[in-house]
């Protein structure tokens, strides 16, 4: 029983710490990737993102559960479990995408229910933390945990649909479908699978949460 209680206390303290870090976006300006708004559509915003670094890990499980598992691994890295023993600031968002998703994943000529070659039903996901912009690839602390890898996201054009509510597959899929339809009507072509982006603490009120579906696109000439 004492061992079980210790485990529960440890998990609770970790959850509280994670919540405080993520909740920083409400009390202090939490850093996000830099982008410019290219155009605002009724159902989404078209953004041009500058390159940025991410720390990411691959986890398996249900769509609704993998975020918490990955968070533990990535938070450990930014809390100081790196070769430089350096603590880093929490940023936003936490991104999640199917691990097997590559480019040209969406066929816009097909109905929504048929045009996913991979998507939220996948059982392995890549979850990533955006790294603070003050770091370069050379100055960013090096992970100790082999499950954490560092990668640079290149500059890209992204369609972003914001929504509130719970972090459920159902809520995500509804907004993903709306974004895919709106992107098709706008004459834009998706070039990668959609990404689920979470900006708030898991302890934030569900109706106040800022969530997004992000989709890399290109404009046809």
DOVOFI-558698 format. One record per residue: residue in one letter; x, y, z of N, C-alpha, C in turn. Coordinates in Angstrom, 1 decimal. Example, Ala and Ser with C-alpha at 12.3 -4.5 7.8 and 13.67 -1.06 7.14 Angstrom:
2
(pt A; (13.2; -5.7; 7.8); (12.3; -4.5; 7.8); (13.2; -3.3; 7.8)),
(pt S; (12.8; -2.2; 7.1); (13.7; -1.1; 7.1); (12.9; 0.0; 7.9)),
END
This chain:
221
(pt X; (0.8; -1.2; 0.0); (0.0; 0.0; 0.0); (0.8; 1.3; 0.0)),
(pt X; (1.9; 1.4; 0.9); (2.8; 2.6; 0.8); (3.4; 2.8; -0.5)),
(pt X; (3.8; 1.7; -1.2); (4.4; 1.9; -2.5); (3.3; 2.4; -3.5)),
(pt X; (2.1; 1.9; -3.4); (1.0; 2.4; -4.3); (0.7; 3.9; -4.0)),
(pt X; (0.7; 4.3; -2.8); (0.4; 5.7; -2.4); (1.5; 6.5; -3.0)),
(pt X; (2.8; 6.1; -2.9); (3.9; 6.9; -3.4); (3.8; 7.1; -4.9)),
(pt X; (3.4; 6.1; -5.6); (3.2; 6.2; -7.0); (2.1; 7.1; -7.4)),
(pt X; (1.0; 7.1; -6.6); (-0.1; 8.0; -6.9); (0.3; 9.4; -6.6)),
(pt X; (1.1; 9.6; -5.5); (1.5; 11.0; -5.2); (2.4; 11.5; -6.3)),
(pt X; (3.3; 10.7; -6.8); (4.3; 11.1; -7.8); (3.5; 11.4; -9.1)),
(pt X; (2.6; 10.7; -9.5); (1.8; 11.0; -10.7); (1.0; 12.3; -10.5)),
(pt X; (0.5; 12.5; -9.3); (-0.3; 13.7; -9.1); (0.6; 14.9; -9.1)),
(pt X; (1.8; 14.8; -8.5); (2.7; 16.0; -8.6); (3.1; 16.3; -10.0)),
(pt X; (3.4; 15.2; -10.8); (3.7; 15.4; -12.2); (2.6; 16.1; -12.9)),
(pt X; (1.4; 15.7; -12.7); (0.2; 16.3; -13.4); (0.1; 17.7; -13.0)),
(pt X; (0.3; 18.1; -11.7); (0.2; 19.4; -11.3); (1.3; 20.3; -11.9)),
(pt X; (2.5; 19.8; -12.0); (3.6; 20.5; -12.6); (3.3; 20.7; -14.1)),
(pt X; (2.8; 19.7; -14.8); (2.5; 19.9; -16.2); (1.4; 20.9; -16.4)),
(pt X; (0.4; 20.9; -15.5); (-0.7; 21.8; -15.7); (-0.2; 23.3; -15.5)),
(pt X; (0.7; 23.5; -14.5); (1.3; 24.8; -14.2); (2.1; 25.3; -15.4)),
(pt X; (2.8; 24.4; -16.0); (3.6; 24.8; -17.2); (2.7; 25.2; -18.3)),
(pt X; (1.8; 24.3; -18.7); (0.9; 24.6; -19.8); (0.0; 25.8; -19.5)),
(pt X; (-0.4; 25.9; -18.3); (-1.3; 27.0; -17.9); (-0.6; 28.4; -18.0)),
(pt X; (0.7; 28.3; -18.2); (1.5; 29.6; -18.3); (1.0; 30.4; -19.4)),
(pt X; (0.4; 29.8; -20.4); (-0.1; 30.6; -21.5); (-1.2; 31.6; -21.1)),
(pt X; (-1.9; 31.3; -20.0); (-3.0; 32.2; -19.5); (-2.4; 33.3; -18.7)),
(pt X; (-1.4; 33.0; -17.9); (-0.8; 34.0; -17.0); (0.3; 34.8; -17.6)),
(pt X; (1.2; 34.1; -18.4); (2.3; 34.7; -19.0); (2.3; 34.3; -20.5)),
(pt X; (2.8; 35.2; -21.3); (2.7; 34.9; -22.8); (3.6; 33.7; -23.0)),
(pt X; (3.0; 32.6; -23.4); (3.7; 31.4; -23.8); (4.2; 31.5; -25.3)),
(pt X; (5.4; 31.2; -25.5); (6.0; 31.3; -26.9); (5.3; 30.3; -27.8)),
(pt X; (5.0; 30.7; -29.0); (4.5; 29.9; -30.1); (5.4; 30.1; -31.3)),
(pt X; (5.3; 29.2; -32.3); (6.0; 29.3; -33.5); (5.6; 30.6; -34.2)),
(pt X; (6.6; 31.3; -34.9); (6.3; 32.5; -35.6); (5.6; 32.2; -36.9)),
(pt X; (4.6; 33.0; -37.2); (3.9; 32.9; -38.5); (3.3; 34.2; -38.8)),
(pt X; (3.0; 34.4; -40.1); (2.2; 35.5; -40.6); (0.9; 35.0; -41.1)),
(pt X; (-0.2; 35.8; -40.9); (-1.5; 35.4; -41.5); (-1.5; 35.9; -42.9)),
(pt X; (-1.7; 34.9; -43.8); (-1.8; 35.2; -45.3); (-3.2; 35.6; -45.7)),
(pt X; (-4.2; 34.9; -45.2); (-5.6; 35.2; -45.5); (-6.5; 34.5; -44.5)),
(pt X; (-7.6; 35.1; -44.2); (-8.6; 34.6; -43.3); (-9.8; 34.2; -44.1)),
(pt X; (-10.1; 32.9; -44.0); (-11.3; 32.3; -44.6); (-12.4; 32.1; -43.5)),
(pt X; (-13.6; 31.9; -43.9); (-14.7; 31.7; -42.9); (-14.4; 30.5; -41.9)),
(pt X; (-13.8; 29.4; -42.4); (-13.6; 28.2; -41.6); (-12.2; 28.0; -41.2)),
(pt X; (-11.3; 28.8; -41.6); (-9.9; 28.6; -41.2); (-9.0; 29.8; -41.5)),
(pt X; (-7.8; 29.8; -41.0); (-6.8; 30.9; -41.2); (-5.7; 30.3; -42.0)),
(pt X; (-5.2; 31.0; -43.0); (-4.1; 30.5; -43.8); (-2.8; 31.3; -43.3)),
(pt X; (-1.8; 30.5; -42.8); (-0.6; 31.0; -42.2); (0.6; 30.6; -42.9)),
(pt X; (1.6; 31.4; -42.8); (2.9; 31.1; -43.3); (3.9; 31.0; -42.2)),
(pt X; (4.3; 29.8; -41.8); (5.2; 29.6; -40.7); (6.7; 29.7; -41.0)),
(pt X; (7.4; 30.3; -40.1); (8.9; 30.3; -40.2); (9.4; 28.9; -39.7)),
(pt X; (10.6; 28.5; -40.1); (11.2; 27.3; -39.5); (11.3; 27.3; -38.0)),
(pt X; (11.2; 26.2; -37.4); (11.4; 26.1; -35.9); (11.8; 24.7; -35.6)),
(pt X; (12.4; 24.5; -34.4); (12.8; 23.2; -33.9); (11.8; 22.6; -33.0)),
(pt X; (11.7; 21.3; -33.1); (10.8; 20.5; -32.2); (11.6; 19.4; -31.5)),
(pt X; (11.2; 19.0; -30.3); (11.6; 17.8; -29.7); (10.4; 16.8; -29.8)),
(pt X; (10.6; 15.6; -30.3); (9.4; 14.8; -30.5); (9.7; 13.3; -30.1)),
(pt X; (8.6; 12.6; -29.9); (8.7; 11.2; -29.5); (7.6; 10.4; -30.1)),
(pt X; (7.8; 9.2; -30.3); (6.7; 8.3; -30.9); (6.1; 7.4; -29.9)),
(pt X; (4.8; 7.4; -29.8); (4.1; 6.6; -28.8); (3.0; 5.8; -29.5)),
(pt X; (2.6; 4.7; -28.9); (1.5; 3.9; -29.4); (0.3; 3.9; -28.4)),
(pt X; (-0.9; 3.9; -28.9); (-2.1; 3.9; -28.1); (-3.2; 4.6; -28.7)),
(pt X; (-4.3; 4.8; -28.0); (-5.5; 5.4; -28.5); (-5.2; 6.9; -28.7)),
(pt X; (-5.9; 7.5; -29.6); (-5.8; 8.9; -29.9); (-5.9; 9.8; -28.7)),
(pt X; (-6.9; 9.5; -27.8); (-7.2; 10.3; -26.6); (-6.1; 10.1; -25.5)),
(pt X; (-5.3; 9.1; -25.6); (-4.4; 8.8; -24.5); (-2.9; 9.0; -24.7)),
(pt X; (-2.5; 9.0; -26.0); (-1.1; 9.1; -26.3); (-0.5; 10.4; -25.9)),
(pt X; (-1.3; 11.5; -25.9); (-0.7; 12.8; -25.5); (-0.1; 12.8; -24.1)),
(pt X; (-0.8; 12.2; -23.2); (-0.3; 12.2; -21.8); (1.0; 11.4; -21.7)),
(pt X; (1.0; 10.2; -22.4); (2.2; 9.4; -22.3); (3.4; 10.1; -22.9)),
(pt X; (3.2; 10.7; -24.1); (4.3; 11.4; -24.7); (4.7; 12.6; -23.9)),
(pt X; (3.8; 13.3; -23.3); (4.1; 14.5; -22.5); (5.1; 14.2; -21.4)),
(pt X; (5.0; 13.0; -20.8); (5.9; 12.6; -19.7); (7.3; 12.5; -20.2)),
(pt X; (7.5; 12.0; -21.4); (8.8; 11.8; -22.0); (9.4; 13.1; -22.4)),
(pt X; (8.6; 14.0; -23.1); (9.1; 15.2; -23.5); (9.3; 16.2; -22.4)),
(pt X; (8.4; 16.2; -21.4); (8.6; 17.2; -20.3); (9.8; 16.8; -19.5)),
(pt X; (10.2; 15.5; -19.4); (11.4; 15.1; -18.7); (12.6; 15.7; -19.4)),
(pt X; (12.6; 15.8; -20.7); (13.7; 16.4; -21.5); (13.8; 17.9; -21.2)),
(pt X; (12.7; 18.6; -21.2); (12.8; 20.1; -21.0); (13.0; 20.4; -19.5)),
(pt X; (12.7; 19.5; -18.6); (12.9; 19.7; -17.2); (14.3; 19.6; -16.8)),
(pt X; (15.2; 19.1; -17.7); (16.6; 19.0; -17.4); (17.2; 17.7; -17.7)),
(pt X; (16.5; 16.7; -18.1); (17.1; 15.4; -18.4); (17.7; 15.4; -19.8)),
(pt X; (18.8; 16.2; -19.9); (19.5; 16.4; -21.2); (21.0; 16.5; -20.8)),
(pt X; (21.9; 16.3; -21.7); (23.3; 16.3; -21.4); (23.8; 17.5; -20.8)),
(pt X; (23.2; 18.7; -21.1); (23.6; 19.9; -20.5); (22.9; 20.2; -19.2)),
(pt X; (22.0; 19.4; -18.7); (21.2; 19.6; -17.5); (20.6; 20.9; -17.5)),
(pt X; (20.1; 21.3; -18.6); (19.5; 22.7; -18.8); (18.0; 22.6; -18.8)),
(pt X; (17.3; 23.4; -18.0); (15.8; 23.5; -18.0); (15.4; 24.5; -19.1)),
(pt X; (14.4; 24.2; -19.8); (13.8; 25.0; -20.9); (12.4; 25.4; -20.6)),
(pt X; (12.0; 26.5; -21.1); (10.6; 27.0; -21.0); (9.7; 26.2; -21.8)),
(pt X; (8.4; 26.0; -21.2); (7.4; 25.4; -22.0); (6.8; 26.3; -23.0)),
(pt X; (6.5; 25.8; -24.2); (6.0; 26.5; -25.3); (4.7; 25.9; -25.7)),
(pt X; (4.1; 26.4; -26.7); (2.8; 25.9; -27.3); (2.9; 26.0; -28.8)),
(pt X; (2.2; 25.1; -29.5); (1.3; 24.0; -29.0); (2.1; 22.7; -28.8)),
(pt X; (1.4; 21.7; -28.2); (1.8; 20.3; -28.3); (1.1; 19.7; -29.5)),
(pt X; (1.9; 19.2; -30.4); (1.4; 18.7; -31.7); (1.3; 17.2; -31.7)),
(pt X; (0.4; 16.6; -32.4); (0.2; 15.2; -32.5); (-0.2; 14.8; -33.9)),
(pt X; (0.5; 13.9; -34.5); (0.1; 13.4; -35.9); (0.4; 11.9; -36.0)),
(pt X; (-0.3; 11.2; -36.9); (0.0; 9.8; -37.1); (1.4; 9.6; -37.5)),
(pt X; (2.1; 8.6; -36.9); (3.5; 8.3; -37.2); (3.8; 8.0; -38.6)),
(pt X; (2.9; 7.3; -39.3); (3.1; 6.8; -40.6); (2.7; 7.8; -41.7)),
(pt X; (2.2; 9.0; -41.3); (1.7; 9.9; -42.2); (2.9; 10.6; -42.9)),
(pt X; (2.8; 10.6; -44.2); (3.8; 11.3; -45.0); (3.1; 12.4; -45.8)),
(pt X; (3.7; 12.7; -47.0); (3.1; 13.7; -47.8); (2.0; 13.1; -48.7)),
(pt X; (1.3; 14.0; -49.3); (0.2; 13.6; -50.2); (-0.7; 12.5; -49.6)),
(pt X; (-1.1; 12.8; -48.4); (-2.0; 11.8; -47.6); (-3.5; 12.0; -47.9)),
(pt X; (-3.9; 13.2; -48.5); (-5.3; 13.5; -48.6); (-5.7; 13.6; -50.1)),
(pt X; (-6.7; 12.9; -50.5); (-7.2; 13.0; -51.8); (-8.5; 13.8; -51.8)),
(pt X; (-8.4; 15.0; -52.2); (-9.6; 15.9; -52.1); (-10.7; 15.6; -53.0)),
(pt X; (-10.5; 14.7; -54.0); (-11.6; 14.4; -54.9); (-12.5; 13.3; -54.3)),
(pt X; (-12.2; 12.7; -53.2); (-12.9; 11.7; -52.6); (-13.7; 12.2; -51.4)),
(pt X; (-14.8; 11.6; -51.0); (-15.6; 12.0; -49.8); (-14.7; 12.0; -48.6)),
(pt X; (-15.1; 12.7; -47.6); (-14.3; 12.8; -46.4); (-14.0; 11.5; -45.8)),
(pt X; (-15.0; 10.6; -45.7); (-14.9; 9.3; -45.1); (-13.9; 8.4; -45.8)),
(pt X; (-13.6; 8.7; -47.1); (-12.7; 7.8; -47.8); (-11.3; 8.4; -48.1)),
(pt X; (-11.1; 9.7; -47.9); (-9.9; 10.4; -48.4); (-8.8; 10.3; -47.4)),
(pt X; (-8.9; 9.7; -46.2); (-7.8; 9.5; -45.3); (-7.1; 8.2; -45.6)),
(pt X; (-5.8; 8.3; -46.0); (-5.0; 7.1; -46.1); (-4.4; 6.7; -44.8)),
(pt X; (-4.4; 7.7; -43.9); (-3.9; 7.5; -42.5); (-4.5; 8.6; -41.7)),
(pt X; (-4.7; 8.5; -40.5); (-5.4; 9.6; -39.7); (-5.5; 9.2; -38.3)),
(pt X; (-6.6; 9.7; -37.6); (-6.8; 9.6; -36.2); (-7.0; 8.1; -35.8)),
(pt X; (-7.3; 7.2; -36.7); (-7.5; 5.8; -36.3); (-6.2; 5.1; -36.2)),
(pt X; (-5.1; 5.7; -36.6); (-3.8; 5.1; -36.4); (-3.5; 4.8; -34.9)),
(pt X; (-2.6; 3.8; -34.7); (-2.4; 3.5; -33.3); (-1.0; 3.9; -32.8)),
(pt X; (-0.2; 4.5; -33.7); (1.1; 5.1; -33.3); (1.2; 6.5; -33.8)),
(pt X; (1.6; 7.4; -32.9); (1.6; 8.8; -33.1); (3.0; 9.5; -32.8)),
(pt X; (3.3; 10.6; -33.5); (4.4; 11.4; -33.1); (3.9; 12.6; -32.4)),
(pt X; (4.3; 12.8; -31.2); (3.9; 14.0; -30.4); (5.2; 14.9; -30.2)),
(pt X; (5.0; 16.2; -30.4); (6.1; 17.1; -30.4); (5.9; 18.3; -29.6)),
(pt X; (7.0; 18.8; -29.0); (7.1; 20.1; -28.3); (7.8; 21.1; -29.2)),
(pt X; (7.3; 22.3; -29.3); (8.1; 23.3; -30.0); (9.2; 23.8; -29.1)),
(pt X; (10.4; 24.0; -29.6); (11.5; 24.4; -28.8); (11.6; 26.0; -28.8)),
(pt X; (12.0; 26.6; -27.7); (12.1; 28.0; -27.6); (13.0; 28.6; -28.8)),
(pt X; (12.6; 29.7; -29.3); (13.2; 30.3; -30.5); (14.7; 30.7; -30.3)),
(pt X; (15.0; 30.9; -29.0); (16.4; 31.4; -28.7); (17.5; 30.3; -29.0)),
(pt X; (17.0; 29.1; -29.2); (17.9; 28.0; -29.5); (18.1; 27.8; -31.0)),
(pt X; (19.3; 27.4; -31.4); (19.6; 26.9; -32.7); (19.8; 25.4; -32.6)),
(pt X; (20.0; 24.7; -33.7); (20.2; 23.2; -33.7); (21.5; 22.9; -32.9)),
(pt X; (22.5; 23.9; -33.0); (23.8; 23.7; -32.3); (23.7; 24.0; -30.9)),
(pt X; (22.9; 24.9; -30.4); (22.8; 25.3; -29.0); (21.8; 24.6; -28.2)),
(pt X; (20.8; 23.9; -28.8); (19.8; 23.2; -28.1); (20.3; 22.0; -27.3)),
(pt X; (20.0; 21.9; -26.0); (20.4; 20.8; -25.2); (20.2; 19.4; -25.9)),
(pt X; (21.1; 18.5; -25.7); (21.0; 17.2; -26.4); (20.3; 16.2; -25.5)),
(pt X; (19.2; 15.5; -26.0); (18.5; 14.6; -25.2); (19.3; 13.4; -24.7)),
(pt X; (19.0; 12.9; -23.5); (19.6; 11.7; -22.9); (18.8; 10.5; -23.3)),
(pt X; (17.5; 10.7; -23.2); (16.5; 9.6; -23.5); (16.5; 9.4; -25.0)),
(pt X; (16.8; 8.2; -25.5); (16.9; 7.9; -26.9); (15.5; 8.0; -27.6)),
(pt X; (14.4; 8.0; -26.8); (13.1; 8.2; -27.4); (12.8; 9.6; -27.8)),
(pt X; (13.6; 10.5; -27.4); (13.4; 11.9; -27.8); (14.4; 12.3; -28.9)),
(pt X; (13.8; 12.8; -30.0); (14.7; 13.3; -31.1); (14.4; 14.7; -31.4)),
(pt X; (15.4; 15.4; -32.0); (15.3; 16.8; -32.4); (15.2; 16.9; -33.9)),
(pt X; (14.3; 17.7; -34.3); (14.1; 17.9; -35.8); (13.7; 19.4; -36.0)),
(pt X; (14.0; 19.8; -37.2); (13.6; 21.2; -37.6); (12.4; 21.1; -38.6)),
(pt X; (11.4; 21.8; -38.2); (10.2; 22.0; -39.1); (10.6; 23.0; -40.1)),
(pt X; (10.5; 22.8; -41.4); (10.8; 23.8; -42.4); (9.7; 24.8; -42.5)),
(pt X; (10.0; 25.9; -43.2); (9.0; 26.9; -43.4); (7.9; 26.3; -44.2)),
(pt X; (6.6; 26.6; -43.9); (5.5; 26.0; -44.6); (4.3; 26.8; -44.6)),
(pt X; (3.4; 26.6; -45.5); (2.1; 27.2; -45.6); (1.1; 26.3; -44.9)),
(pt X; (0.3; 26.8; -43.9); (-0.6; 26.0; -43.1); (-2.0; 26.5; -43.1)),
(pt X; (-2.9; 25.7; -43.2); (-4.3; 26.0; -43.0); (-4.6; 25.6; -41.5)),
(pt X; (-5.2; 26.6; -40.7); (-5.4; 26.3; -39.3); (-6.8; 26.6; -38.9)),
(pt X; (-7.5; 25.6; -38.4); (-8.8; 25.7; -37.9); (-8.8; 25.6; -36.4)),
(pt X; (-9.3; 26.7; -35.7); (-9.3; 26.7; -34.3); (-10.7; 26.3; -33.8)),
(pt X; (-10.7; 25.6; -32.6); (-11.9; 25.1; -32.0); (-11.7; 24.9; -30.5)),
(pt X; (-12.7; 24.9; -29.8); (-12.6; 24.6; -28.3); (-13.2; 23.3; -28.0)),
(pt X; (-13.2; 22.9; -26.7); (-13.8; 21.7; -26.3); (-12.8; 20.6; -25.9)),
(pt X; (-13.3; 19.4; -25.7); (-12.5; 18.3; -25.2); (-11.6; 17.7; -26.2)),
(pt X; (-10.5; 17.1; -25.7); (-9.5; 16.5; -26.6); (-9.9; 15.1; -27.0)),
(pt X; (-11.0; 15.0; -27.6); (-11.5; 13.6; -28.0); (-11.3; 13.4; -29.5)),
(pt X; (-11.3; 12.2; -29.9); (-11.2; 11.8; -31.3); (-12.4; 12.4; -32.0)),
(pt X; (-13.6; 12.3; -31.4); (-14.8; 12.7; -32.1); (-14.8; 14.3; -32.4)),
(pt X; (-14.3; 15.0; -31.4); (-14.3; 16.5; -31.5); (-13.2; 16.8; -32.6)),
(pt X; (-12.1; 16.1; -32.5); (-11.0; 16.4; -33.5); (-11.5; 16.1; -34.9)),
(pt X; (-12.1; 14.9; -35.1); (-12.5; 14.5; -36.4); (-13.5; 15.4; -37.0)),
(pt X; (-14.4; 15.9; -36.2); (-15.4; 16.8; -36.8); (-14.8; 18.1; -37.3)),
(pt X; (-13.8; 18.6; -36.6); (-13.1; 19.8; -37.1); (-12.1; 19.5; -38.2)),
(pt X; (-11.5; 18.4; -38.2); (-10.7; 18.0; -39.3); (-11.5; 17.9; -40.6)),
(pt X; (-12.6; 17.3; -40.5); (-13.5; 17.2; -41.7); (-13.9; 18.6; -42.3)),
(pt X; (-14.2; 19.5; -41.3); (-14.6; 20.8; -41.8); (-13.5; 21.5; -42.4)),
(pt X; (-12.3; 21.3; -41.9); (-11.1; 22.0; -42.4); (-10.8; 21.4; -43.8)),
(pt X; (-10.8; 20.1; -44.0); (-10.6; 19.5; -45.3); (-11.5; 20.0; -46.3)),
(pt X; (-12.8; 20.1; -46.0); (-13.8; 20.6; -46.9); (-13.6; 22.0; -47.3)),
(pt X; (-13.3; 22.8; -46.3); (-13.0; 24.3; -46.5); (-11.8; 24.5; -47.4)),
(pt X; (-10.8; 23.7; -47.1); (-9.5; 23.9; -47.9); (-9.8; 23.5; -49.4)),
(pt X; (-10.5; 22.5; -49.6); (-10.9; 22.1; -51.0); (-11.7; 23.2; -51.7)),
(pt X; (-12.6; 23.8; -51.0); (-13.4; 24.8; -51.6); (-12.6; 26.1; -51.9)),
(pt X; (-11.6; 26.3; -51.1); (-10.7; 27.4; -51.3); (-9.7; 27.2; -52.4)),
(pt X; (-9.6; 26.0; -53.0); (-8.7; 25.7; -54.0); (-7.3; 25.5; -53.6)),
(pt X; (-7.1; 25.0; -52.4); (-5.8; 24.7; -51.8); (-5.6; 23.2; -51.8)),
(pt X; (-4.3; 22.8; -52.0); (-4.0; 21.4; -52.0); (-3.2; 20.9; -50.8)),
(pt X; (-3.8; 20.0; -50.0); (-3.0; 19.5; -48.9); (-1.8; 18.7; -49.3)),
(pt X; (-0.7; 18.9; -48.6); (0.6; 18.2; -48.9); (1.0; 17.3; -47.8)),
(pt X; (0.3; 17.2; -46.7); (0.6; 16.3; -45.6); (-0.6; 16.0; -44.8)),
(pt X; (-0.6; 15.0; -43.9); (-1.7; 14.7; -43.1); (-1.9; 15.8; -42.0)),
(pt X; (-3.2; 16.0; -41.6); (-3.5; 17.0; -40.6); (-2.8; 16.7; -39.2)),
(pt X; (-2.6; 17.8; -38.5); (-1.9; 17.7; -37.2); (-2.9; 18.3; -36.1)),
(pt X; (-3.0; 17.6; -35.0); (-3.8; 18.0; -33.8); (-2.9; 18.8; -32.9)),
(pt X; (-3.3; 20.1; -32.7); (-2.5; 21.0; -31.8); (-3.3; 21.4; -30.6)),
(pt X; (-2.6; 21.3; -29.4); (-3.2; 21.6; -28.1); (-2.4; 22.7; -27.5)),
(pt X; (-3.1; 23.8; -27.0); (-2.4; 25.0; -26.5); (-2.6; 25.1; -25.0)),
(pt X; (-3.4; 24.4; -24.4); (-3.8; 24.6; -23.0); (-3.5; 23.4; -22.1)),
(pt X; (-3.6; 23.7; -20.8); (-3.4; 22.7; -19.7); (-4.5; 21.7; -19.8)),
(pt X; (-4.2; 20.4; -19.4); (-5.3; 19.4; -19.3); (-6.3; 19.7; -18.2)),
(pt X; (-5.9; 20.6; -17.3); (-6.8; 21.0; -16.2); (-7.6; 22.3; -16.6)),
(pt X; (-7.4; 22.9; -17.8); (-8.1; 24.0; -18.2); (-9.6; 23.6; -18.5)),
(pt X; (-10.5; 24.5; -18.3); (-11.9; 24.3; -18.6); (-12.1; 23.9; -20.0)),
(pt X; (-12.8; 22.8; -20.3); (-12.9; 22.3; -21.7); (-13.4; 23.3; -22.7)),
(pt X; (-14.4; 24.2; -22.2); (-15.0; 25.1; -23.1); (-14.1; 26.3; -23.4)),
(pt X; (-13.0; 26.5; -22.6); (-12.1; 27.6; -22.8); (-10.8; 27.2; -23.6)),
(pt X; (-10.7; 25.9; -23.9); (-9.5; 25.4; -24.5); (-9.4; 25.9; -25.9)),
(pt X; (-8.1; 26.2; -26.3); (-7.8; 26.5; -27.7); (-7.2; 25.3; -28.3)),
(pt X; (-7.8; 24.7; -29.3); (-7.3; 23.5; -30.0); (-7.3; 23.9; -31.5)),
(pt X; (-6.5; 23.3; -32.2); (-6.4; 23.5; -33.7); (-6.2; 22.3; -34.5)),
(pt X; (-6.7; 22.3; -35.7); (-6.3; 21.3; -36.7); (-5.4; 22.1; -37.7)),
(pt X; (-4.2; 21.6; -37.9); (-3.2; 22.3; -38.8); (-3.0; 21.4; -40.0)),
(pt X; (-3.0; 22.0; -41.2); (-2.9; 21.2; -42.4); (-1.9; 21.9; -43.4)),
(pt X; (-0.8; 21.3; -43.7); (0.1; 21.9; -44.7); (-0.6; 21.9; -46.1)),
(pt X; (-0.5; 23.0; -46.8); (-1.1; 23.1; -48.1); (-0.2; 23.9; -49.0)),
(pt X; (-0.6; 23.9; -50.3); (0.0; 24.7; -51.3); (-1.0; 25.3; -52.2)),
(pt X; (-0.7; 26.5; -52.7); (-1.6; 27.2; -53.6); (-1.2; 26.7; -55.1)),
(pt X; (-2.3; 26.4; -55.8); (-2.0; 26.0; -57.2); (-1.8; 27.2; -58.0)),
(pt X; (-0.9; 27.2; -58.9); (-0.6; 28.4; -59.8); (-1.6; 28.4; -60.9)),
END
